[in-house]
Amino acid sequence: MEGMAPGQYLPMESAIHRLDPRAKFISAVFVMMAALTSGWAGMGVTALCITAGIILSRIPAGVLGMQMKSLRLIIIITVLFQILFTPGNVLYSAGPVQITTQGLTAGFDLLARLVLVIFTGIILTATTSSFSLAAGMEILFKPLDRLGIPVHEIVMALTIAIRFVPVIFEEAGIIVNAQISRGAAFNGPGLARRAGAVVSLMVPLLTGALRRSDELATAMEARCYSGGAGRTRMNALTVSAGDIICVLFSGVTLAAAVILRMTLAL
């Protein structure tokens, strides 16, 4: 589990791991919608649902902490933009920088929603292999084939992207260690030196990603991959009572969050 990157599957035995990927995907969408559309009371209900999911999935707290830590820069930048660029009653001002009461409220609100959404995504990806998730999504979106939308190809691209996330994070760690051994100042003094260190990371990381993409395309062509037409599955997906309960529980969570927001303004 050490150094587990976002989007990485955690193979273990739990009630959530055994659920059908379609049920987990629908439930995750419901919970994310509840987190994004509800007020503070609704977010509390959503947090309880997510806590139950974490307990049932048996994901170690250390894994959650590591994955949140790897995303901290994105979270911090997003929240800071919300705080600094929301107009309102000024609490603190330093030149062009102004912090308002409305900005702080909006920032904390956005932070809470981001954390809930990220935890939901972690539960989904840590308990569902990319192949199972792709199979479930393809079946769910299969009716869109009638509209001419290449569902299989889109799902395949999303699956490859999810599988590349932990690989890129791992490769970024290797490059950072190699550059630090060569004197790169990722945490050293001076903004210019840090910017140069980031460039020394991004160039080889982008090069490696492009190389892996080319190798994957070559491998798929060598195996005569031609899309989803006529493809069959070795393991058929079946719906169990646990899957129905999971979807209903997440649906009730979304309904409760919306009702609290619309009727009680909470």
N, C-alpha and C positions, 0 to 999 in steps of 0.2 A: 504493500500500500504506500510505501514511501515514494513521495514525488508524484502521486497520482494526479493527472491533469484533468481539466474539465472535459466532460464528454466520454470519459473512459469507463468501460464496463467493469463492474466489480463482481466476479463470479463467486457466489455463495448461495446458501439455502435459506430462503425466507418466504413468507406468505406473498409478498409483493413480487418476488422473482418468479413465482409460479403462475402469476396472472397472465392472461392473454395480452399480447402487445397492443391489440386494438383497444382493449379496455383501459390499459394504462395510458395510452395516447389520448383517448377521449377524456379520461379523468384529469390528466395533466392540463389539457386545454381548458376544462371547466374551472380548475383551481386557479390557473393563470388569469382567466377572465375575472374571477372573483377578486383576485389581488389587484387587478388593474382598474376595476370599475367601482369598487366598494369604498365606503368611508372607513373611519378608524374602527368602528365596531365590526364592520364586515371584515376588515383585515385581521381583527382578533379572531373571528370565527375561522377565517382562512388559515391563520397560524396554527390553530388547534388541529385542523385537518392535516396540515403539513407535518405537524409534530407526530400525529398518529401514523402517517406514512413513513416517517423516519424510523419510528420505533418498530413498525411491522417489517420494514425492509432490512433492519439490523445493520444499517450503515454506520460505521464507527464515527464518533464525533471528530476524531483526528482527520478523517477523510473529508468531512464537511469543511473543517477549518482550512485544510490545505487547498481545497478547490476555491473557497471564498478568497483566500489569500492571493491565489494566482489571478483573480479577477479584480483585486482591490483597486488597481490603477484606473480601470474603466469606470468603476463605481464612483471613485473619488472625483474624477473629471466630470462625470455626468451630474453629480450632485452639486459640485461647485458652480457649474454653468447655471444651474437652476437658482442657486442662492445669489449669485452675483448679477444676474441679468433679469431678475424679477423686480419690477418697479413697486413702490409702496412707501411706507413710513420708514425713513432712514434711521437706523440704529447706530451705524458706524460709517464714517467716510474717510477715505485717505486718497486724495487726488481723484482720479477717475473711478476708483473702486468704491462702491457703495453696497452696504449690507442692509437690507430692509427686513421688517418684521414679516412681511408676506413672503420674502425670499427664503428666510429661515424656515417658515412653516412649509413652504412648497418643497424645500430641500429635504427636510425630514420626512415629509410625505412620500417623496420620490424614493428616498433611501429605503423606507420600509417596504414599498412596493417592489423595488428591485431585489431586495433580499428574499422576499417571498417567492418571486418568479424564479430566481436563481436556484433556491432550494428545491422548488418543484422540478426544474430541469435536471438537477443533480439526481433526484430520486428516480426520474424516468430513465436517464442514460446509465446510471449506475446499476440499475436492476434489469435492464433490457439490452441484450446484445444488438449491435447495429444491424445484423442480418434479420433478427426477429422484428426489430422496429421497422425496417424497410418492408418486410412482408406484410405487417399489419397496416402500415400506411398505404401500401399499394392496393390492398383489398378495400380499405375505406374509401379511397379516391377513385376506385375502378370505374364508377359511373361516368366520370369526366372523360373517359375514352370516347364516349359517344359524341362528345363535343369537339373531338379532334385534338384534345390535349394529351400529349405523350406522358401519361402518368408514370409508367415504368421508368422512363429515362430520367424524369424529374426526381423520382424517389431514389434512383440509383445515384444521381449526382449529390443529393442531400446525404445519403449514406456514406459516400466516399468523403464528403466534407467533414462529417462527424468523426469518421475514423482517422482523418488527418489531424484533427485537433490535438489529441494526446501525443501524436508523433511529432508535430511541430513544436509543442511545448518541451518535449524531451530533447529535441535537437537544439532548441534555443538554449536550454540549460547547458548542454555540452559546449556550444559556441561561446556562451558567456564565460564558462570556466577556462576555456582555451584562450580567450581574449584577455581575461584577467591575468593569466600566467604570462602573457606578453606585455603587460603593463597598461591595459585599458582601464580607465578610471570611471567605472560605472557608478561608484558611490563616492568618488573623490571630490575635492573642492573645485569650484569653477564650472559655470554653466557650459562654456565652450568645450571643455574637456569631456563633460558628460554627453553633450550632443555628438561629439566625435565618436565616443564609445558606442552610442546607440546606432550610429551609421555603420560601425564595424560589426554590429550584430545583425542589422537588417539586410545588408547586402548578401552575406553568405546564407542567411536564413531564406531569403527570397530565391536565391540560386538553387538551394537544396530543394525547396518546394517545387520549383519548376522542373528540376531533374526527376523528382519522384513522380510528378504528374506525367512526364514523358514516358517514364518506365512503365507506369500503370497503363497508359494508353497502348503501348507496344504489347504488353502482356495480354490485354483484352483483345487486341486484333489478332494475336497469335492463337488465341483460343476461339476465334471465329465468333466473337460476340456481335450480335446483330440486333439488339433490343429485346423487348419483351414479347414479341409475337411468337406464339406457339410454345412458350416456356411453361413448364410445370414445376410443382413443388414436391419435395420428398416428404415433408411433414405438414399435414393439414392442420390449420388452426381451428380449435374448438372453444366454444364459450361454456364456462362453468358457472355455478352459483356464485362463487367468489368474484368472478368478473362482473356479474350483474350488480352485486352488492357494492363493489368498488365504484362503478359508474353512478349508481344511485346516490351513494354517500357524497361523491364530489358534486353531483347535480344539486343535491340538497344544500350543500355548502354555497354554491353559486346563487341558488334561489334565496337563501337566508341573507347573503351579503347584499343582494339587490333589494330585497324587501326592507332591510334595515336602512339602506341609503334612500329609498324612495318614500317610505312612510314616516320614519323617525328622523331622517336627515342625519344619520350616524354613520 
